[in-house]
């Protein structure tokens, strides 16, 4: 018997299936920052938190003056883990104090990127979230096997250019799927 190696989905979107039971992830679209034998980490990219960057900066650096176009950027609920911690997903070669190189993107968690954003020196393409989603080793693989999620390679246009309420359907459309036509009943063929 041949053992198949797991397929890791770093830089993919996870699309919550209609039968998603966890209320925190119903109708979610997640960008997977990491997925390997140790587990997975991602950010929900279609759930605005009701906060904008000015609100966050007011809490972290109240002495800063923020340009309106920067301050109005939406901050998202990235997931239930460390929901008080900020994550900035961005493009560009520039690195800040606590940046993780994800290949085509960077994930920065240090305050210095917020300072640069407030002065107009930060990256143009950014996604800001509070909290993240995480899976232990094998957990996401099992959820995928149980048909809890669909996966599709990430499209950075969806991440950086589309309105949050359009992202889930557009990601599903990339697979040729209309989520409105799927049943909320789970099953296996």
C-alpha positions as CSV (number, residue, x, y, z in Angstrom):
1,X,0.0,0.0,0.0
2,X,1.4,3.4,-1.0
3,X,1.2,6.2,1.6
4,X,0.2,9.5,0.1
5,X,1.8,12.6,1.5
6,X,-0.6,15.3,2.8
7,X,-1.2,18.3,0.6
8,X,-0.4,21.5,2.4
9,X,-2.5,24.6,1.5
10,X,-0.3,27.6,2.4
11,X,-1.4,30.6,0.3
12,X,-4.8,29.1,-0.3
13,X,-8.3,30.3,0.7
14,X,-10.5,28.1,2.8
15,X,-14.2,28.5,2.0
16,X,-16.6,27.5,4.8
17,X,-19.1,25.0,3.6
18,X,-22.8,25.7,4.2
19,X,-23.0,23.0,6.9
20,X,-20.2,24.7,9.0
21,X,-21.2,24.0,12.6
22,X,-18.8,26.4,14.4
23,X,-20.7,29.8,14.5
24,X,-17.4,31.7,14.5
25,X,-16.7,30.4,11.0
26,X,-20.1,30.3,9.3
27,X,-19.8,32.0,5.9
28,X,-16.0,32.6,6.4
29,X,-13.3,32.9,3.9
30,X,-9.8,32.3,5.4
31,X,-6.4,33.1,4.0
32,X,-4.0,30.4,5.0
33,X,-0.7,31.9,6.1
34,X,0.8,28.6,7.1
35,X,-0.1,24.9,6.7
36,X,2.3,22.1,7.4
37,X,2.8,19.0,9.5
38,X,2.7,21.1,12.7
39,X,-0.7,22.6,12.0
40,X,-2.1,25.7,10.3
41,X,-2.6,29.4,10.8
42,X,-4.9,31.7,8.9
43,X,-6.8,35.0,8.9
44,X,-10.6,35.3,8.3
45,X,-10.7,37.9,5.5
46,X,-14.4,38.6,5.2
47,X,-15.5,39.6,8.7
48,X,-15.1,43.3,9.4
49,X,-14.7,44.0,13.1
50,X,-16.6,47.3,13.1
51,X,-13.3,49.0,13.8
52,X,-11.0,50.9,11.5
53,X,-7.3,51.6,11.7
54,X,-7.8,54.9,13.4
55,X,-9.6,53.1,16.3
56,X,-6.7,50.7,16.6
57,X,-4.1,53.4,16.4
58,X,-6.0,55.5,19.0
59,X,-5.5,52.6,21.4
60,X,-1.9,51.7,20.6
61,X,-0.5,55.2,19.8
62,X,-2.9,57.9,20.8
63,X,-0.3,60.6,20.1
64,X,-0.3,59.9,16.3
65,X,-2.0,62.0,13.8
66,X,-3.4,59.6,11.1
67,X,-4.4,60.7,7.6
68,X,-8.0,60.0,6.9
69,X,-7.5,57.6,4.0
70,X,-5.3,55.5,6.2
71,X,-7.4,55.7,9.3
72,X,-10.6,54.6,7.5
73,X,-9.1,51.2,6.5
74,X,-11.2,48.4,7.8
75,X,-9.9,46.1,10.6
76,X,-11.1,42.5,10.4
77,X,-11.9,39.8,12.9
78,X,-9.0,37.5,11.9
79,X,-10.1,34.7,14.2
80,X,-10.8,33.7,17.8
81,X,-7.1,33.1,18.8
82,X,-5.4,36.1,20.4
83,X,-8.2,38.4,19.4
84,X,-6.5,41.4,21.0
85,X,-3.4,41.0,18.9
86,X,-3.0,42.8,15.6
87,X,-1.8,41.1,12.4
88,X,-0.9,43.0,9.2
89,X,-0.8,40.9,6.0
90,X,0.9,42.9,3.2
91,X,2.9,42.8,0.0
92,X,6.3,44.4,-0.5
93,X,9.9,43.7,0.2
94,X,10.0,46.0,3.2
95,X,10.4,44.3,6.6
96,X,9.5,45.5,10.0
97,X,10.6,44.4,13.5
98,X,8.3,41.4,13.7
99,X,7.7,40.3,10.1
100,X,7.3,36.7,8.9
101,X,8.2,36.1,5.2
102,X,5.4,34.1,3.7
103,X,6.8,34.1,0.2
104,X,4.6,36.4,-1.9
105,X,3.3,38.2,1.3
106,X,4.6,39.2,4.7
107,X,2.8,39.0,8.1
108,X,3.8,41.7,10.5
109,X,2.7,41.9,14.2
110,X,4.9,44.7,15.4
111,X,3.7,48.2,16.2
112,X,6.3,49.8,13.9
113,X,4.3,48.9,10.8
114,X,1.3,50.9,12.2
115,X,3.6,53.9,12.8
116,X,4.8,53.7,9.2
117,X,1.2,53.3,7.9
118,X,0.1,56.4,9.9
119,X,2.9,58.4,8.2
120,X,2.2,57.1,4.7
121,X,5.4,55.0,4.7
122,X,3.8,51.6,5.0
123,X,2.9,49.2,2.2
124,X,0.1,50.0,-0.1
125,X,-1.6,46.5,-0.1
126,X,-2.5,45.7,3.5
127,X,-5.0,43.6,5.3
128,X,-5.3,44.3,9.1
129,X,-6.9,41.9,11.5
130,X,-7.3,41.3,15.2
131,X,-6.8,37.7,16.1
132,X,-6.2,34.6,13.9
133,X,-7.4,31.1,13.3
134,X,-5.3,28.1,14.2
135,X,-5.3,24.4,13.9
136,X,-3.3,21.7,15.7
137,X,-1.3,19.1,13.7
138,X,-3.6,17.2,11.5
139,X,-6.8,19.1,12.6
140,X,-7.3,21.1,9.4
141,X,-6.4,18.0,7.3
142,X,-9.2,16.1,9.1
143,X,-11.7,19.0,8.6
144,X,-10.8,19.0,4.9
145,X,-11.4,15.3,4.7
146,X,-14.8,15.8,6.5
147,X,-15.8,18.4,3.8
148,X,-16.0,21.3,6.3
149,X,-13.9,23.5,3.9
150,X,-13.3,23.9,0.2
151,X,-9.9,25.2,-0.8
152,X,-8.7,27.3,-3.7
153,X,-5.4,29.0,-4.4
154,X,-5.4,32.5,-3.0
155,X,-6.2,35.3,-5.4
156,X,-4.6,38.5,-4.0
157,X,-7.2,40.6,-5.9
158,X,-9.8,39.1,-3.7
159,X,-7.7,39.8,-0.6
160,X,-6.7,43.4,-1.3
161,X,-9.2,44.8,-3.8
162,X,-12.7,43.3,-3.3
163,X,-15.2,44.5,-0.8
164,X,-15.4,42.1,2.2
165,X,-19.0,41.0,1.4
166,X,-18.0,39.9,-2.1
167,X,-14.9,37.9,-1.2
168,X,-16.5,34.6,-0.2
169,X,-18.6,34.2,-3.3
170,X,-15.8,35.3,-5.6
171,X,-13.4,32.7,-4.1
172,X,-16.1,30.0,-4.6
173,X,-16.6,31.2,-8.1
174,X,-12.9,30.6,-8.7
175,X,-13.8,26.9,-8.2
176,X,-16.9,27.1,-10.3
177,X,-19.1,26.8,-7.2
178,X,-22.2,28.8,-6.3
179,X,-22.5,28.5,-2.6
180,X,-26.2,29.3,-2.8
181,X,-26.8,26.0,-4.6
182,X,-25.0,23.9,-2.0
183,X,-27.0,22.2,0.7
184,X,-26.3,22.7,4.4
185,X,-26.4,18.9,4.9
186,X,-23.1,17.2,5.2
187,X,-22.4,13.9,3.5
188,X,-19.8,11.7,1.8
189,X,-20.2,9.9,-1.5
